[in-house]
Amino acid sequence: MLAAALASANRLTVITNSVGVAKLIGDSNVDHRVYMVGGAYRADTEQMLGSASIAHVEQYRADHAVFSCGALDGDGTLMDFDLEEAMFAKAIIAQARSATLIIDSSKFDRIAIAKICDLAPITRLVTDRSPPLHYVELFRANNVELLVADDTP
């Protein structure tokens, strides 16, 4: 999990809507600053979401946004199956100078109901397996750095 790796980094400032991420990084023995975004609590995902969370995140400016999505279509459209999660992802991307999308390979060639964005604001994409070739070409054409965490079948 990325949050566990970040917890051991030096002096981060983290803005999150995830209770689990806030706790993991906040409870580490490193001098981090953690800002928990307010909003409506969703027990199923342990996240704060809704219009209040979007208004809250819009008060910040970040060097980097790290997020996930539920689907990535063949044309490079990022989507989610939950409208509130998609709206929150869109808001954090807008507040950051760069953005990293972290998805597993099952998200490629999927369609979901709520659009987040296209590839334009995405700096890098991290996934568990090499995507189909048309995605590699699409990422290259959109200046998205592709990082494959584990490329073993």
JOKA-V946543 format. One record per pair of residues at least 12 apart in sequence whose C-alpha atoms are under 8 Angstrom apart, sorted by the first residue. I is the first residue (numbers start at 1). J is the second residue. If there is no record, write none. Layout:
I:J, I:J
This chain:
3:21, 3:24, 3:25, 4:24, 4:25, 6:25, 7:24, 7:25, 7:26, 7:28, 7:30, 8:28, 8:29, 8:30, 9:30, 10:30, 10:31, 10:32, 11:30, 11:31, 11:32, 11:33, 12:31, 12:32, 12:33, 13:32, 13:33, 13:34, 13:35, 14:32, 14:33, 14:34, 14:35, 15:34, 15:35, 15:36, 15:37, 15:57, 16:34, 16:35, 16:36, 16:37, 17:36, 17:37, 17:38, 17:47, 17:48, 17:49, 17:53, 18:36, 18:46, 18:47, 18:48, 19:36, 19:46, 19:47, 19:48, 20:46, 22:34, 22:35, 22:36, 37:53, 37:56, 37:57, 38:52, 38:53, 38:56, 39:51, 39:52, 39:53, 40:52, 40:53, 49:84, 49:85, 49:88, 50:84, 50:88, 53:88, 54:87, 54:88, 54:91, 57:91, 57:92, 57:95, 58:91, 58:92, 58:95, 60:95, 61:95, 61:96, 62:95, 62:96, 62:97, 63:96, 63:97, 63:98, 64:96, 64:97, 64:98, 64:99, 64:100, 65:92, 65:93, 65:96, 65:97, 65:98, 65:99, 65:100, 66:99, 66:100, 66:101, 66:102, 67:89, 67:99, 67:100, 67:101, 67:102, 68:89, 68:101, 68:102, 68:103, 69:86, 69:101, 69:102, 69:103, 69:107, 70:103, 70:107, 70:112, 71:107, 71:108, 71:109, 71:110, 71:111, 71:112, 72:107, 72:108, 72:109, 72:110, 72:111, 73:108, 73:109, 73:110, 73:111, 74:108, 74:109, 74:110, 74:134, 74:135, 75:138, 76:118, 76:119, 76:135, 76:138, 77:115, 77:116, 77:117, 77:118, 77:119, 78:115, 78:116, 78:117, 78:118, 78:119, 79:111, 79:112, 79:113, 79:114, 79:115, 79:116, 79:117, 80:112, 80:113, 80:114, 80:115, 80:116, 81:112, 81:113, 81:114, 82:113, 82:114, 83:113, 83:114, 86:114, 86:115, 86:116, 87:116, 89:116, 90:116, 90:117, 93:121, 98:121, 98:122, 98:123, 99:121, 99:122, 99:123, 99:124, 100:122, 100:123, 100:124, 100:125, 100:126, 101:122, 101:124, 101:125, 101:126, 102:125, 102:126, 102:127, 103:125, 103:126, 103:127, 103:128, 104:127, 104:128, 104:129, 105:127, 105:128, 105:129, 105:130, 105:131, 108:131, 119:139, 119:142, 119:144, 120:142, 122:144, 123:143, 123:144, 123:145, 124:144, 124:145, 124:146, 124:147, 125:144, 125:145, 125:146, 125:147, 126:146, 126:147, 126:148, 126:149, 127:146, 127:147, 127:148, 127:149, 127:150, 128:148, 128:149, 128:150, 128:151, 129:148, 129:149, 129:150, 129:151, 129:152, 129:153, 130:148, 130:151
